[in-house]
């Protein structure tokens, strides 16, 4: 069984999930997520050694199609939905920091 | 409002036109939408075009289809080309999909007339339609109550006689629970029976699209239209759509019905009483009632609230301000991602993303997500054993009638418990239907749930029809 959820765990998870939380939200979410995880301890505590995991109800098998060209969305239509585009590509703010 | 099948018959025969049926629906939507907040977008232009096309085909003597001229409402997580689609989230506000979901293509192909997009809990995460970024939907039967969720808009559209049928999606009960709370028939089809192509993903191994209707026959007709293999969904079952409408009046004589204690234990007394009355009605119609206990069902809720958030945390990673939807600018790309997601997602979505991220993170994966996947196996095995002694299982859909707006919003765990009877079916990938049966306090409807193994929809509709007749609806 896992140990109780701490405030710093929630802060770390928020960072991983690319969310910023206020101090008040951190407190609220720590309490609420802790409650859900406490409920989940009924299964965390079960001895399920040897039970096979099911990730998909009927067993997902990769499906492939023939590798032939067919119509798809136009690049212009797709880029028109983007917040920012440039030279036929999605545009984003800078990714790398300044050189030291 | 007349049934979908009556409208389609009269449109095909020329006794009415699609355009006049569309106008009736549009007038009802306009009259009630301000109060109920059912439609996030009313597609007046699209509806007029679709209706006129149907009428032209009728005039030319063409076979227009099973839903000829029938107005339909679409949950706002179903993509329709050029029609604003938000999934109830600010992060998609203003987005217009460049393609249509397979189910949308199929209802259009069958002659239905989409009237617009209905409100829902944000990304289908919720049981009351109160987590929508665009305000809650009210229950047309009592506007101080919730319609249930997450497909509360699609349920309310039918309950308020805005459209005779609608489409929702069910990940843990999001069709069946609002159907129960709004007095409708609602179906969670077998996983893979209906293509998910163009459905905005929440938890991909659990999501299924399904119908709402006022009666069993309309629900069967709509499911028959949307079901069947689709090469665009790799999880789609290989076979064509099954024959469902033709079996609605097959009855239940000789069938074994398992009355499952864990599927009504803890429900309000008035709900338990209706489940027992439903068992008697099925017995009177020639079924044998077998009392069953399936203790593994108790573990469903915990497994679900690890698996669904885990899948959601992965599915919702795509909302990063790069390719579509909201962007909140910041100095670098990581800060932009974070600012966008922080501003674009509501509290319930953030809770689930964090819960899922935590359940999948190093050190906790085995204890939570890994265990939940094993519990899923145990649940599937438990259902399989139950279906050796029963053809159909019977229980409650929701623990209570429609609850008050705001009653559970501050307590996520209380909200999650409203899906305790519906969740196991999604984990198993099986089929289930909620059918109205009796009423509780304040005259609010109660729904009972019929569950069957995968591909058992025809039998479930037949059993639901027996209950519909026993409850005094023709």
Interface residues (C-beta under 8 A of the other chain):
Chain A: X1 X2 X5 X9 X10 X13 X14 X16 X17 X18 X19 X20 X21 X25 X29 X32 X33 X35 X36 X37 X39 X40 X42 X43 X44 X46 X48 X51 X52 X53 X54 X55 X56 X57 X58 X60 X62 X63 X65 X73 X77 X78 X81 X82 X83 X84 X90 X92 X93 X94 X95 X97
Chain B: X95 X96 X98 X99 X191 X192 X205 X231 X234 X235 X298 X299 X301 X302 X303 X305 X306 X313 X320 X321 X322 X323 X324 X325 X326 X327 X329 X330 X331 X332 X333 X334 X335 X336 X337 X338 X339 X341 X342 X345 X347 X350 X351 X353 X354 X355 X357 X358 X361 X364 X367 X368 X370 X371 X372 X373 X374 X375 X376 X377 X378 X380 X412 X413 X416 X427 X428 X429 X430 X454
